[in-house]
Amino acid sequence: MLLSMTGFGNATFDADGVHVSSEIKSVNNRYLKLSVRMPDSVARFEADIEKLIRSRVARGSIQLTLRVRFHGGQSEYRIDPAVLKSYQQQLSEVSQKGSEHPNLAHLLQLPGVVTETELPDDLVNSLWPMIEKCLTEALDHFDDFRQREGESMRQDLERQCEVIETSVSRVAELAPRVVAEYRDKILERVRRLISDATISVSENDVIREVALFSDRCDINEEITRLRSHTEQFLRLLNGTTSQGRKLEFIGQEMFREINTTGSKANNVEIALSVVEMKAAIERMREVLQNVE
């Protein structure tokens, strides 16, 4: 199972004249980064809110917007008459010198004019069960979104693994021929050089040394390791938890083996397969950037 680091979820809750709404958005991030916007009146619950989010999310840049409104007589905000009067007096003096007199809408936007109503402690404490229920529902929707995105990414990564497996099989078929052709080519060159020289060298010695040198282009170990990494990648991909970091690491190991294969095997057909595998790895890297 994969979870996307890109997600969205929201929820509302109404009870006892209180309306609570929460909205969660996220984008990819190597670590877990939280940004919480909420009324000052319920800021005391910030640690509890972060704990709840961290219990559900491992990585990503999370932005939560929490709103609390009261139906009926309880007002959320109040105008500070003293601050408003002070602004009016100062602006009145400025306006007498030719400046435009600001309207009330402009005044209300000035710092300190509109403040949140201070709520009784018992009322604030009674809000937490409502906030927790609303946030939990939003996180459920958030997870549903991420799971749908994650399934799409899982299928994409599986397709890239199929490309690599097909290419590895093709390379494995060519590998023995590559070593033999390379050995014969080197042996022919050495024999030609020896025939022009005044020294005497045993044919068996030449064959042995050329065989040792030819082993340097043997890619069987790389093929074995690449197949093993691909199998491990698929196991994690279809596991019960989302493990984006481990998948990234295995992807790096796969690329290393592919790169070594391309460097050691001096063969046009293998080179084409290496290009296909590198393209698949590059696509996997792009997808994994957004996997939790």
Secondary structure, DSSP 8 states (H G I E B T S, - for coil): ---BS-EEEEEEEEETTEEEEEEEEEE--SSEEEEEE--GGGGGGHHHHHHHHHTT-SSEEEEEEEEEEE-SS--SEEE-HHHHHHHHHHHHHHHTTT-----HHHHHTSTTTEEE----HHHHHTTHHHHHHHHHHHHHHHHHHHHHHHHHHHHHHHHHHHHHHHHHHHHHHHHHHHHHHHHHHHHHHHHHHHHHSS----HHHHHHHHHHHHGGG--HHHHHHHHHHHHHHHHHHTSSS--HHHHHHHHHHHHHHHHHHHHH---HHHHHHHHHHHHHHHHHHHHHTTB-
